[in-house]
Amino acid sequence: MAAFDRDWPGPAPDCRSSSVRIAIIDTSTTRAAIISEGLREAGLTDLAVIDPAGPLVAQVEAAAPEVVLINLENPSRDLLEDFFAMSRALARPIAMFVDQSDAAATMAAVDAGVSAYVVDGLAKQRIQPILELAIRRFQAFSRLQAELAEAKTALADRQVIDRAKAILMKRRGLDEPAAYALLRGHAMQSNRRIAEVAEAIVTSDAVMGGL
């Protein structure tokens, strides 16, 4: 499946503003119309109704919503799995409403990245606060993902830099500060990150060692 970029594209949408774009997915066209009417009554007028019989991810991408509202009433396990798979491909806040659920389905919704999984159906007065909750949870999760990715990158950089320093220390008889200074100097001269220079040294050493 295609996927949106995981970075939030600008400021968080305000569900109290009529400018926030909402995609509506419902297996019943009648319920979709009722939901649309309720949103318009709440002042939310920028709506896109998605046909659940068509390619969901492609339709949502084309609609470019800031939040997705899914109402499945009483879905089968297979139908839930289909929508959870779609949720994993959409980097947008998702509020999913169902009439009935169980612990396994709830955990699956969390794993799929559903921001708000609401059991006991959809009511007009609940839509706006739940959409706002979905946005806040999505933002918090996105921040955690970004911090984790940054930490992993920093760790990988430190590891490759340490390996490159060890190679320079061994081959050129340098101490650790001198090896790091050499790495930094090459990085500045070539306008590259120190980790990139270090990776090139490690790769070259592996090739030369093999020869």
BANU-831681 format. One record per residue (C-alpha): x, y, z; residue number from 0. Coordinates in steps of 0.2 Angstrom, whole numbers, padded with zeros to 4 digits, always signed. Layout:
BEGIN
+-------+-------+-------+-----+
!    xx !    yy !    zz !  nr !
+-------+-------+-------+-----+
!     X !     Y !     Z ! NUM !
...
+-------+-------+-------+-----+
//
This chain:
BEGIN
+-------+-------+-------+-----+
!    xx !    yy !    zz !  nr !
+-------+-------+-------+-----+
! +0000 ! +0000 ! +0000 !   0 !
! +0005 ! +0018 ! -0003 !   1 !
! +0009 ! +0028 ! +0013 !   2 !
! +0009 ! +0047 ! +0017 !   3 !
! +0025 ! +0055 ! +0024 !   4 !
! +0025 ! +0052 ! +0043 !   5 !
! +0030 ! +0070 ! +0046 !   6 !
! +0015 ! +0081 ! +0051 !   7 !
! +0014 ! +0094 ! +0037 !   8 !
! +0013 ! +0110 ! +0047 !   9 !
! +0003 ! +0116 ! +0062 !  10 !
! -0010 ! +0104 ! +0069 !  11 !
! -0028 ! +0107 ! +0062 !  12 !
! -0041 ! +0114 ! +0073 !  13 !
! -0057 ! +0104 ! +0073 !  14 !
! -0066 ! +0120 ! +0078 !  15 !
! -0062 ! +0128 ! +0062 !  16 !
! -0072 ! +0125 ! +0046 !  17 !
! -0056 ! +0124 ! +0036 !  18 !
! -0050 ! +0107 ! +0043 !  19 !
! -0053 ! +0094 ! +0030 !  20 !
! -0061 ! +0077 ! +0036 !  21 !
! -0062 ! +0061 ! +0026 !  22 !
! -0077 ! +0051 ! +0030 !  23 !
! -0077 ! +0032 ! +0028 !  24 !
! -0093 ! +0022 ! +0031 !  25 !
! -0099 ! +0005 ! +0025 !  26 !
! -0117 ! +0013 ! +0024 !  27 !
! -0120 ! +0028 ! +0012 !  28 !
! -0135 ! +0033 ! +0023 !  29 !
! -0124 ! +0034 ! +0039 !  30 !
! -0111 ! +0043 ! +0029 !  31 !
! -0124 ! +0056 ! +0024 !  32 !
! -0130 ! +0057 ! +0042 !  33 !
! -0112 ! +0060 ! +0049 !  34 !
! -0109 ! +0073 ! +0035 !  35 !
! -0124 ! +0082 ! +0041 !  36 !
! -0119 ! +0082 ! +0059 !  37 !
! -0102 ! +0088 ! +0055 !  38 !
! -0109 ! +0102 ! +0045 !  39 !
! -0120 ! +0107 ! +0059 !  40 !
! -0105 ! +0108 ! +0070 !  41 !
! -0097 ! +0120 ! +0058 !  42 !
! -0086 ! +0107 ! +0049 !  43 !
! -0089 ! +0109 ! +0031 !  44 !
! -0073 ! +0103 ! +0022 !  45 !
! -0078 ! +0085 ! +0020 !  46 !
! -0074 ! +0071 ! +0008 !  47 !
! -0084 ! +0055 ! +0008 !  48 !
! -0074 ! +0040 ! +0003 !  49 !
! -0082 ! +0025 ! -0006 !  50 !
! -0077 ! +0010 ! +0005 !  51 !
! -0079 ! -0001 ! -0010 !  52 !
! -0065 ! +0007 ! -0019 !  53 !
! -0046 ! +0008 ! -0016 !  54 !
! -0046 ! +0016 ! +0001 !  55 !
! -0028 ! +0022 ! +0003 !  56 !
! -0028 ! +0030 ! -0015 !  57 !
! -0045 ! +0039 ! -0012 !  58 !
! -0039 ! +0046 ! +0005 !  59 !
! -0022 ! +0051 ! -0003 !  60 !
! -0032 ! +0060 ! -0017 !  61 !
! -0043 ! +0069 ! -0004 !  62 !
! -0028 ! +0074 ! +0007 !  63 !
! -0038 ! +0076 ! +0023 !  64 !
! -0031 ! +0081 ! +0040 !  65 !
! -0041 ! +0069 ! +0049 !  66 !
! -0050 ! +0053 ! +0045 !  67 !
! -0066 ! +0047 ! +0052 !  68 !
! -0071 ! +0029 ! +0050 !  69 !
! -0088 ! +0022 ! +0056 !  70 !
! -0090 ! +0003 ! +0054 !  71 !
! -0105 ! +0000 ! +0066 !  72 !
! -0104 ! -0019 ! +0069 !  73 !
! -0089 ! -0025 ! +0058 !  74 !
! -0084 ! -0043 ! +0056 !  75 !
! -0066 ! -0047 ! +0061 !  76 !
! -0061 ! -0048 ! +0043 !  77 !
! -0068 ! -0031 ! +0039 !  78 !
! -0058 ! -0024 ! +0054 !  79 !
! -0042 ! -0032 ! +0048 !  80 !
! -0045 ! -0024 ! +0031 !  81 !
! -0047 ! -0006 ! +0039 !  82 !
! -0033 ! -0009 ! +0051 !  83 !
! -0021 ! -0013 ! +0037 !  84 !
! -0027 ! +0003 ! +0028 !  85 !
! -0024 ! +0013 ! +0045 !  86 !
! -0006 ! +0007 ! +0045 !  87 !
! -0003 ! +0015 ! +0028 !  88 !
! -0011 ! +0032 ! +0032 !  89 !
! +0000 ! +0044 ! +0042 !  90 !
! -0015 ! +0054 ! +0048 !  91 !
! -0025 ! +0055 ! +0064 !  92 !
! -0039 ! +0042 ! +0063 !  93 !
! -0054 ! +0041 ! +0073 !  94 !
! -0063 ! +0024 ! +0071 !  95 !
! -0081 ! +0021 ! +0078 !  96 !
! -0088 ! +0004 ! +0081 !  97 !
! -0103 ! -0003 ! +0090 !  98 !
! -0095 ! -0018 ! +0097 !  99 !
! -0077 ! -0024 ! +0100 ! 100 !
! -0067 ! -0035 ! +0111 ! 101 !
! -0050 ! -0034 ! +0119 ! 102 !
! -0041 ! -0042 ! +0104 ! 103 !
! -0049 ! -0029 ! +0092 ! 104 !
! -0045 ! -0015 ! +0103 ! 105 !
! -0026 ! -0020 ! +0104 ! 106 !
! -0026 ! -0022 ! +0085 ! 107 !
! -0033 ! -0005 ! +0083 ! 108 !
! -0019 ! +0002 ! +0094 ! 109 !
! -0006 ! -0008 ! +0084 ! 110 !
! -0013 ! -0001 ! +0068 ! 111 !
! -0010 ! +0017 ! +0073 ! 112 !
! -0029 ! +0021 ! +0076 ! 113 !
! -0028 ! +0037 ! +0086 ! 114 !
! -0045 ! +0035 ! +0094 ! 115 !
! -0055 ! +0019 ! +0094 ! 116 !
! -0072 ! +0022 ! +0100 ! 117 !
! -0084 ! +0008 ! +0105 ! 118 !
! -0103 ! +0010 ! +0107 ! 119 !
! -0106 ! +0019 ! +0091 ! 120 !
! -0105 ! +0037 ! +0085 ! 121 !
! -0116 ! +0051 ! +0091 ! 122 !
! -0116 ! +0069 ! +0084 ! 123 !
! -0111 ! +0077 ! +0100 ! 124 !
! -0096 ! +0066 ! +0102 ! 125 !
! -0088 ! +0069 ! +0085 ! 126 !
! -0079 ! +0085 ! +0087 ! 127 !
! -0070 ! +0081 ! +0104 ! 128 !
! -0065 ! +0064 ! +0098 ! 129 !
! -0058 ! +0071 ! +0082 ! 130 !
! -0048 ! +0083 ! +0093 ! 131 !
! -0042 ! +0069 ! +0104 ! 132 !
! -0037 ! +0059 ! +0088 ! 133 !
! -0026 ! +0073 ! +0082 ! 134 !
! -0018 ! +0076 ! +0099 ! 135 !
! -0014 ! +0057 ! +0101 ! 136 !
! -0007 ! +0056 ! +0083 ! 137 !
! +0004 ! +0071 ! +0087 ! 138 !
! +0011 ! +0064 ! +0103 ! 139 !
! +0014 ! +0047 ! +0094 ! 140 !
! +0023 ! +0056 ! +0079 ! 141 !
! +0034 ! +0065 ! +0091 ! 142 !
! +0039 ! +0049 ! +0100 ! 143 !
! +0043 ! +0041 ! +0083 ! 144 !
! +0054 ! +0056 ! +0078 ! 145 !
! +0063 ! +0055 ! +0094 ! 146 !
! +0066 ! +0037 ! +0093 ! 147 !
! +0072 ! +0038 ! +0075 ! 148 !
! +0084 ! +0052 ! +0080 ! 149 !
! +0091 ! +0042 ! +0095 ! 150 !
! +0094 ! +0027 ! +0083 ! 151 !
! +0102 ! +0038 ! +0070 ! 152 !
! +0113 ! +0046 ! +0084 ! 153 !
! +0118 ! +0029 ! +0091 ! 154 !
! +0122 ! +0022 ! +0073 ! 155 !
! +0133 ! +0038 ! +0070 ! 156 !
! +0143 ! +0035 ! +0086 ! 157 !
! +0146 ! +0017 ! +0082 ! 158 !
! +0153 ! +0020 ! +0065 ! 159 !
! +0163 ! +0035 ! +0071 ! 160 !
! +0171 ! +0024 ! +0084 ! 161 !
! +0175 ! +0011 ! +0071 ! 162 !
! +0183 ! +0024 ! +0060 ! 163 !
! +0193 ! +0031 ! +0074 ! 164 !
! +0199 ! +0014 ! +0078 ! 165 !
! +0205 ! +0011 ! +0060 ! 166 !
! +0214 ! +0028 ! +0059 ! 167 !
! +0222 ! +0024 ! +0076 ! 168 !
! +0228 ! +0008 ! +0070 ! 169 !
! +0234 ! +0012 ! +0053 ! 170 !
! +0241 ! +0029 ! +0056 ! 171 !
! +0247 ! +0027 ! +0074 ! 172 !
! +0236 ! +0041 ! +0081 ! 173 !
! +0228 ! +0043 ! +0098 ! 174 !
! +0209 ! +0045 ! +0099 ! 175 !
! +0208 ! +0064 ! +0099 ! 176 !
! +0219 ! +0065 ! +0084 ! 177 !
! +0209 ! +0052 ! +0075 ! 178 !
! +0193 ! +0062 ! +0078 ! 179 !
! +0201 ! +0078 ! +0073 ! 180 !
! +0206 ! +0070 ! +0057 ! 181 !
! +0188 ! +0064 ! +0054 ! 182 !
! +0181 ! +0081 ! +0058 ! 183 !
! +0194 ! +0090 ! +0046 ! 184 !
! +0189 ! +0079 ! +0032 ! 185 !
! +0171 ! +0081 ! +0035 ! 186 !
! +0173 ! +0100 ! +0035 ! 187 !
! +0183 ! +0100 ! +0019 ! 188 !
! +0171 ! +0089 ! +0010 ! 189 !
! +0156 ! +0097 ! +0017 ! 190 !
! +0149 ! +0081 ! +0024 ! 191 !
! +0144 ! +0074 ! +0040 ! 192 !
! +0157 ! +0066 ! +0051 ! 193 !
! +0147 ! +0050 ! +0051 ! 194 !
! +0147 ! +0050 ! +0032 ! 195 !
! +0166 ! +0051 ! +0032 ! 196 !
! +0168 ! +0038 ! +0045 ! 197 !
! +0156 ! +0026 ! +0035 ! 198 !
! +0167 ! +0029 ! +0020 ! 199 !
! +0183 ! +0024 ! +0030 ! 200 !
! +0175 ! +0009 ! +0037 ! 201 !
! +0169 ! +0003 ! +0020 ! 202 !
! +0186 ! +0006 ! +0012 ! 203 !
! +0195 ! -0003 ! +0026 ! 204 !
! +0183 ! -0018 ! +0024 ! 205 !
! +0187 ! -0018 ! +0005 ! 206 !
! +0205 ! -0017 ! +0008 ! 207 !
! +0205 ! -0030 ! +0021 ! 208 !
! +0196 ! -0042 ! +0010 ! 209 !
! +0209 ! -0039 ! -0004 ! 210 !
+-------+-------+-------+-----+
//
